[in-house]
């Protein structure tokens, strides 16, 4: 079966809108540092409350899903490739900041997208 790029993009766009549980281990903001040719992932801690909302452990307030949030990252991870970044975060860091398998899979996909954007000089926007 031959899938067109538009069909594959539509599948991914639909899947990006599904519900996912937030990781009690925290969340990552992924971006590119083009001056050093690195993929960067800022890790932020959070607490998941009984409603499923991410709570800032310092303020006790819900972390908004949209808009600018002023927080200090817990750790900054960097890598030259998606694989290098995955190894640093998922294999070498203890305690592991990722506690859910779907979160680990998401990070792998995003790091690969970031790597492709870095290598092809395209804009990267985290999904």
N, C-alpha and C positions, 0 to 999 in steps of 0.2 A: 504494500500500500504506500503510495507516494504522497507524503504530506507537504503542502505548500508552507512557506515561511509564515504567511498570514494565519493559516490554521494553527500552526504550532504556537504562534504568539497569542492567539485567542485562547488557547488552552491554558497557557501560563498566566495570562491576565485574569482569567476566571479563577484559577487556583490561588492567585495572590489575594483574592477577596474572601477566602474562606476564614472561618474562625480558627485561631490557634491559641492554645493555652500559653500563658507567659511562663518563662523559666524562673523558678525561685532563685536560681544561681545568678541572675542578672541579665542585662542586655548589652548589645554592642552597637556602637555607631561606627560604620565603616566608611573610609574615605581614602583618596589617593594623595600621596605626597610626591608630586611630579619632580620636585627638585632633587629628591633622593631616590626616585624610582621605587618607592615602597608602597605596599598596601598597608594601611593602618587600621587598627580596630581598637577603639576605646571601650573598655569594659566598665560598666556601671553596676553597682550592686542595687538590689531592691528587695522588698518584701512583698509577697503576694497575699492580699487579704482574703477574707471569706467570700467576697464578691468577685474575686478573680482580677482585681485591680492591682497594678504595680504601685507600691508605696515607697516614697523616699525614706530610707532608714534614718536620715538625719532630722527631717522635719515632721515625719509622720503623715505627710500630705500625699494624695494621689499624684502620680507623675502623668502629665497630660500626654496623650498619644500624638497630638499635633501641636505645631508651634515650637517656639524656641524655649528651651529649658536650661537654666543655669545650674549645672552640677559639675562637680569635679570627678573625673574618672577615677576608678579604683586602680586600674592598670592600663597601660598602653602597650599593645602588641603590634609588632611590625614584621613584615616578611617581604621577600622579593617575589615570591610565588604564592599561589593559593595553597599548595601542598605544604610549603614551609610554614605558613601561618597556621594551618590546621594542626601540624605536628606540634608547634610551640604551644598552642592553646589546649588541644584535646589530648595530647600524649605526654607532654612534659610538665604542664602546670598542675601543681597540687596545692590545695584542693582544687579540683577541676571546676572552673567557673561555669561550665555547661552541664546541667543536670538532666536535660531531656534529649532523647534521641532525635526528635523532630527539629529541635533547635540546632543540634550538631549538623544535621543534614542541610538545614537552611543556611548555616554559616558556610559550609562547603560550597554550596551553589553561589552564594554572594561573593565569596572570595574568588571563585573562578571568574565570575562576571567582572569583578574589579580587575583581575589580572588581564583579562582580554581587553578591557578598556585602557589599561595602562600601556599594554603592548601596541595597541592600534591607535593610540592617541585620541580616544573617544571620551566623551563625558561619562562618568559613572554616577548613577543615582541609586542609592540603596533601596531595595524593594521592601 
